[in-house]
Amino acid sequence: MFEDFWGNRALADSLEQMLESGRIPQTILLAGPEGVGKATLARRFAARLLGGAESIEKDDLSLVGNLDIVAGREKWPADKRNEDPLLFASHPDFVSFAPDGPLRQISIPQMRLLKERAQFRPLKGQRRVFLIDQIDRAGEQAANSLLKTLEEPPPYLILFLTAANPYDLLPTIRSRSIWMHLAPLGDAEMRHFVASRKLDDVERRIALAQGSPGLAVSLDLEAYDRRRAAMLTLLEVASGAAPFAAWVKYAESPASRQEKLELLLRALYSLIDDVLLLQQGATGIRNTDLRDQLAALAGRVSFPWLRKAVAKVDELAELVRRNIQKNIALDALVLELRPG
């Protein structure tokens, strides 16, 4: 078994068998929800194949130092990021490419650099392993830049791709990859995991993480509660349960300017999901401490209203990577959903 890897044992066993047999596909696509362990599993695989686990783990994007590097690059001008594409390579034969910039995208210069680096033979062993984390954050041009490497990979190169939804990828990328899907962990596995990490607010973390151990660890509950309060106000105003002035008060506050739209939408999705569950009589909601407010919303709005709300939020989620004006987009969402 891969050391310190939680859940998806059948999939981990399959990768173990590949290592033991030596029959390893050259492109492996690991799909599944955020935080379920896709990149972690790729690093564990590489460590077993290449050795040097300690060096490879230095490229874990959840480490504070790496988070600081990625956050710092958000302030760089685009031309500087293009001249110095983001990669992590603490091990000479293991290279990670991660989303970069304020919109957190896999860029064309990164994929061009991958193509160049792919031509270098292994420095220590017989193989090299590249990881493209969140390849579904690559635009069409960046994805097309990757295709040449996928079509004719050097015999020593193994390429791992991770994606939340493989159907967001170009069909040509999917067709050249062996898919492996990582499922969320069950409640029992999550309890063991959270206990092993000695995390606080166990029940809330398990409920909000939805089976993703990475999210359970990284979740900043204070920041989440702040974003959730804003999105609850949005829903109450959009449903007509509160005056529009309540939303304006948030939208014009200094705190609102600091929040990323993508993170706000995640909180909004969780609230809408809970409202729908309560409307259908289900009990397993994520935001249990807001049950009364969410139940009131569930009694006020119709299923068609919820369906329209989800469709509109989906549209915003698609536009997140196009640098849209956050407050204008959210104001429009409230007005489109608010009863006439």
C-alpha positions as CSV (number, residue, x, y, z in Angstrom):
1,M,0.0,0.0,0.0
2,F,1.1,3.6,-0.6
3,E,2.2,5.1,2.7
4,D,-0.2,7.4,4.5
5,F,-2.8,7.4,1.7
6,W,-6.5,7.3,2.8
7,G,-9.3,5.8,0.9
8,N,-9.8,4.3,-2.6
9,R,-7.9,1.2,-1.8
10,A,-8.9,-0.7,-4.9
11,L,-7.5,2.0,-7.1
12,A,-4.3,2.2,-5.0
13,D,-4.0,-1.6,-5.4
14,S,-4.3,-1.2,-9.2
15,L,-1.4,1.3,-9.2
16,E,0.6,-1.0,-6.9
17,Q,0.1,-3.9,-9.4
18,M,1.3,-1.7,-12.3
19,L,4.5,-1.0,-10.3
20,E,5.1,-4.6,-9.5
21,S,4.4,-5.8,-13.1
22,G,6.3,-2.9,-14.8
23,R,3.4,-2.4,-17.1
24,I,2.7,1.3,-16.6
25,P,0.6,3.4,-18.9
26,Q,2.4,6.5,-20.1
27,T,-0.6,8.8,-19.4
28,I,-2.8,8.3,-16.3
29,L,-5.7,10.6,-15.6
30,L,-6.8,10.7,-12.0
31,A,-10.3,12.1,-11.7
32,G,-12.4,13.0,-8.6
33,P,-13.5,15.8,-6.3
34,E,-11.1,18.4,-5.0
35,G,-9.1,17.2,-2.0
36,V,-9.7,13.5,-2.4
37,G,-6.1,12.7,-2.9
38,K,-5.4,12.7,-6.7
39,A,-2.1,14.6,-6.6
40,T,-1.1,12.9,-3.4
41,L,-1.5,9.5,-5.0
42,A,0.5,10.6,-8.0
43,R,3.4,11.6,-5.7
44,R,3.2,8.4,-3.8
45,F,3.4,6.5,-7.1
46,A,6.3,8.5,-8.3
47,A,8.1,8.0,-4.9
48,R,7.8,4.2,-5.2
49,L,9.0,4.3,-8.8
50,L,11.8,6.8,-8.6
51,G,12.8,6.8,-4.9
52,G,13.4,10.0,-3.1
53,A,10.0,10.3,-1.4
54,E,11.2,13.1,0.9
55,S,12.2,15.3,-2.1
56,I,9.0,14.5,-4.0
57,E,6.8,15.4,-1.0
58,K,8.4,18.9,-1.0
59,D,6.3,19.6,-4.1
60,D,3.0,19.1,-2.2
61,L,1.0,22.2,-3.1
62,S,-0.8,22.2,0.3
63,L,2.5,23.0,2.1
64,V,2.7,26.5,3.4
65,G,5.8,27.4,1.5
66,N,4.3,26.3,-1.8
67,L,1.1,28.0,-1.1
68,D,3.0,31.2,-0.5
69,I,4.9,30.8,-3.8
70,V,1.6,30.4,-5.7
71,A,-0.1,33.3,-3.9
72,G,2.9,35.6,-4.4
73,R,2.8,34.9,-8.2
74,E,-0.7,36.3,-8.3
75,K,0.8,39.8,-8.0
76,W,3.2,39.3,-10.9
77,P,2.4,40.8,-14.2
78,A,1.3,38.3,-16.8
79,D,4.5,38.8,-18.9
80,K,6.7,37.9,-15.9
81,R,4.7,34.7,-15.2
82,N,5.0,33.8,-18.9
83,E,8.8,34.3,-18.9
84,D,9.1,32.2,-15.8
85,P,6.4,29.4,-15.9
86,L,5.5,27.8,-12.6
87,L,6.7,24.4,-11.8
88,F,8.0,22.4,-8.8
89,A,10.9,20.0,-9.2
90,S,12.6,19.2,-5.9
91,H,13.4,15.7,-7.3
92,P,15.4,15.7,-10.5
93,D,13.0,13.2,-12.3
94,F,9.7,14.4,-10.9
95,V,8.2,17.7,-12.1
96,S,4.8,19.2,-11.0
97,F,2.9,21.8,-13.0
98,A,0.2,23.6,-11.0
99,P,-2.4,26.3,-11.8
100,D,-0.8,29.8,-11.8
101,G,-1.8,33.4,-11.6
102,P,-4.9,35.2,-10.1
103,L,-7.2,33.0,-12.2
104,R,-5.3,29.8,-11.3
105,Q,-4.9,28.4,-14.8
106,I,-2.5,26.0,-16.5
107,S,-0.8,28.2,-19.0
108,I,0.5,27.8,-22.5
109,P,4.1,28.6,-21.4
110,Q,3.8,25.9,-18.8
111,M,2.8,23.3,-21.4
112,R,5.5,24.5,-23.7
113,L,8.0,24.1,-20.9
114,L,6.7,20.6,-20.2
115,K,7.3,19.7,-23.8
116,E,10.9,20.9,-23.6
117,R,11.5,19.2,-20.3
118,A,10.0,15.9,-21.6
119,Q,13.0,15.6,-23.9
120,F,15.5,15.4,-21.1
121,R,16.4,11.8,-20.2
122,P,16.2,10.6,-16.5
123,L,19.1,11.8,-14.4
124,K,19.0,9.0,-11.8
125,G,16.9,6.0,-13.0
126,Q,15.0,4.7,-16.0
127,R,11.9,6.8,-15.7
128,R,10.7,10.4,-15.3
129,V,7.3,11.3,-13.9
130,F,5.4,14.6,-14.6
131,L,2.3,15.7,-12.8
132,I,-0.1,18.3,-14.2
133,D,-2.4,19.1,-11.3
134,Q,-5.8,20.3,-12.3
135,I,-5.4,19.9,-16.1
136,D,-9.1,20.9,-16.3
137,R,-7.8,24.5,-15.6
138,A,-6.0,24.6,-18.9
139,G,-7.6,26.7,-21.7
140,E,-8.0,25.2,-25.1
141,Q,-4.7,26.6,-26.4
142,A,-2.7,25.3,-23.4
143,A,-4.4,21.9,-23.7
144,N,-3.6,21.7,-27.4
145,S,0.0,22.5,-26.5
146,L,0.0,19.4,-24.4
147,L,-1.3,17.1,-27.1
148,K,2.0,16.7,-29.0
149,T,3.6,15.2,-25.9
150,L,0.6,12.9,-25.3
151,E,0.7,11.7,-28.9
152,E,4.4,10.9,-28.9
153,P,5.7,10.7,-25.3
154,P,9.3,9.6,-24.8
155,P,9.4,6.0,-23.6
156,Y,10.8,6.9,-20.2
157,L,8.1,9.5,-19.4
158,I,5.0,8.8,-17.3
159,L,2.5,11.6,-17.2
160,F,-0.1,12.0,-14.4
161,L,-3.0,14.4,-15.0
162,T,-5.6,15.3,-12.4
163,A,-9.1,16.7,-13.0
164,A,-12.2,17.2,-11.0
165,N,-14.3,16.4,-14.1
166,P,-12.6,14.6,-17.0
167,Y,-15.4,15.7,-19.3
168,D,-14.1,19.3,-19.0
169,L,-11.0,18.1,-21.0
170,L,-10.6,17.9,-24.7
171,P,-11.7,14.5,-26.0
172,T,-8.3,14.0,-27.5
173,I,-6.7,14.2,-24.0
174,R,-9.2,11.8,-22.6
175,S,-8.7,9.3,-25.4
176,R,-5.0,9.2,-24.8
177,S,-5.3,8.6,-21.1
178,I,-6.0,5.7,-18.8
179,W,-8.8,7.0,-16.5
180,M,-8.9,6.2,-12.8
181,H,-11.7,7.7,-10.7
182,L,-11.2,8.5,-7.0
183,A,-14.4,8.5,-5.0
184,P,-15.0,10.5,-1.8
185,L,-14.2,8.7,1.4
186,G,-17.0,7.4,3.6
187,D,-17.9,8.8,7.0
188,A,-16.0,6.1,8.9
189,E,-12.8,6.7,6.8
190,M,-13.1,10.4,7.3
191,R,-13.5,10.0,11.1
192,H,-10.3,7.9,11.2
193,F,-8.5,10.5,9.0
194,V,-9.6,13.5,11.0
195,A,-8.7,11.7,14.3
196,S,-5.3,10.8,12.9
197,R,-4.6,14.5,12.1
198,K,-6.0,15.7,15.5
199,L,-8.1,18.4,13.8
200,D,-10.6,20.6,15.6
201,D,-14.3,21.0,14.9
202,V,-14.5,17.3,13.8
203,E,-18.2,17.2,12.9
204,R,-18.2,20.4,10.9
205,R,-15.1,19.4,9.0
206,I,-16.5,16.0,8.1
207,A,-19.8,17.6,7.0
208,L,-18.2,20.3,4.9
209,A,-15.4,18.2,3.4
210,Q,-17.9,15.8,1.9
211,G,-15.4,12.9,1.8
212,S,-12.4,14.9,0.8
213,P,-9.6,14.6,3.3
214,G,-7.6,17.4,1.7
215,L,-10.5,19.8,2.2
216,A,-10.9,18.6,5.8
217,V,-7.3,19.6,6.6
218,S,-7.2,22.9,4.6
219,L,-10.6,24.3,5.5
220,D,-10.3,27.6,7.2
221,L,-13.6,27.6,9.1
222,E,-13.5,31.3,10.0
223,A,-13.0,32.3,6.4
224,Y,-15.6,29.8,5.3
225,D,-18.2,31.2,7.8
226,R,-17.5,34.7,6.6
227,R,-18.1,33.8,2.9
228,R,-21.1,31.7,3.9
229,A,-22.7,34.6,5.8
230,A,-22.4,36.7,2.6
231,M,-23.9,34.0,0.4
232,L,-26.7,33.4,2.9
233,T,-27.6,37.1,2.7
234,L,-27.5,36.8,-1.1
235,L,-30.0,33.9,-1.1
236,E,-32.3,35.7,1.4
237,V,-32.3,38.8,-0.7
238,A,-32.6,36.9,-4.0
239,S,-35.6,35.0,-2.6
240,G,-37.3,38.2,-1.4
241,A,-36.9,37.3,2.2
242,A,-34.7,40.3,2.9
243,P,-34.5,43.8,1.4
244,F,-32.0,44.5,-1.4
245,A,-30.3,46.9,1.0
246,A,-29.1,43.9,3.0
247,W,-27.1,42.8,0.0
248,V,-25.8,46.3,-0.8
249,K,-24.4,46.5,2.7
250,Y,-22.3,43.5,2.1
251,A,-21.3,44.3,-1.5
252,E,-20.0,47.7,-0.6
253,S,-18.1,46.5,2.5
254,P,-14.2,46.4,2.4
255,A,-14.4,42.7,3.3
256,S,-16.2,41.9,0.0
257,R,-13.4,43.2,-2.1
258,Q,-11.0,40.7,-0.6
259,E,-13.0,37.6,-1.3
260,K,-12.4,35.5,-4.4
261,L,-15.5,34.8,-6.5
262,E,-14.7,31.1,-6.8
263,L,-14.6,30.6,-3.1
264,L,-17.9,32.6,-2.6
265,L,-19.5,30.3,-5.2
266,R,-18.4,27.2,-3.4
267,A,-20.1,28.4,-0.2
268,L,-23.2,29.4,-2.3
269,Y,-23.4,25.9,-3.9
270,S,-23.3,24.3,-0.4
271,L,-26.2,26.5,0.8
272,I,-28.3,25.8,-2.3
273,D,-27.6,22.1,-1.9
274,D,-28.8,22.2,1.7
275,V,-31.9,24.2,0.9
276,L,-32.8,21.6,-1.8
277,L,-32.2,18.7,0.6
278,L,-34.4,20.3,3.3
279,Q,-37.1,21.0,0.7
280,Q,-37.1,17.3,-0.2
281,G,-37.3,16.2,3.5
282,A,-33.7,15.0,3.7
283,T,-31.6,15.4,6.9
284,G,-28.0,15.2,5.9
285,I,-27.2,18.8,5.3
286,R,-23.7,20.3,5.5
287,N,-24.4,23.6,7.2
288,T,-26.2,22.1,10.2
289,D,-25.8,25.3,12.4
290,L,-27.9,27.2,9.8
291,R,-30.7,24.7,9.7
292,D,-33.4,27.1,10.8
293,Q,-32.5,29.8,8.3
294,L,-32.1,27.3,5.5
295,A,-35.4,25.6,6.4
296,A,-37.1,29.0,6.2
297,L,-35.6,29.5,2.7
298,A,-36.7,26.0,1.7
299,G,-40.3,26.8,2.6
300,R,-40.2,30.1,0.7
301,V,-38.7,29.1,-2.7
302,S,-39.9,26.7,-5.3
303,F,-38.0,23.9,-7.0
304,P,-38.0,25.8,-10.3
305,W,-36.5,28.8,-8.5
306,L,-33.7,26.5,-7.1
307,R,-33.1,25.0,-10.5
308,K,-32.8,28.5,-12.0
309,A,-30.4,29.5,-9.2
310,V,-28.2,26.5,-9.8
311,A,-28.1,27.3,-13.6
312,K,-27.2,30.9,-12.9
313,V,-24.4,30.0,-10.5
314,D,-23.1,27.4,-13.0
315,E,-22.9,30.2,-15.5
316,L,-20.9,32.3,-13.1
317,A,-18.6,29.4,-12.3
318,E,-17.8,29.0,-16.0
319,L,-16.9,32.7,-16.2
320,V,-14.6,32.7,-13.1
321,R,-11.5,32.1,-15.2
322,R,-12.3,35.1,-17.4
323,N,-11.7,37.7,-14.8
324,I,-15.2,39.0,-14.6
325,Q,-16.2,41.8,-12.1
326,K,-17.2,39.9,-9.0
327,N,-19.6,42.4,-7.4
328,I,-21.3,43.2,-10.7
329,A,-21.8,39.5,-11.4
330,L,-23.2,38.8,-7.9
331,D,-25.5,41.9,-8.1
332,A,-26.9,40.6,-11.4
333,L,-27.4,37.2,-9.9
334,V,-29.5,38.7,-7.1
335,L,-31.6,40.8,-9.5
336,E,-32.2,37.8,-11.8
337,L,-33.5,35.6,-9.0
338,R,-35.4,38.2,-7.0
339,P,-39.2,38.0,-7.4
340,G,-40.7,40.7,-9.4
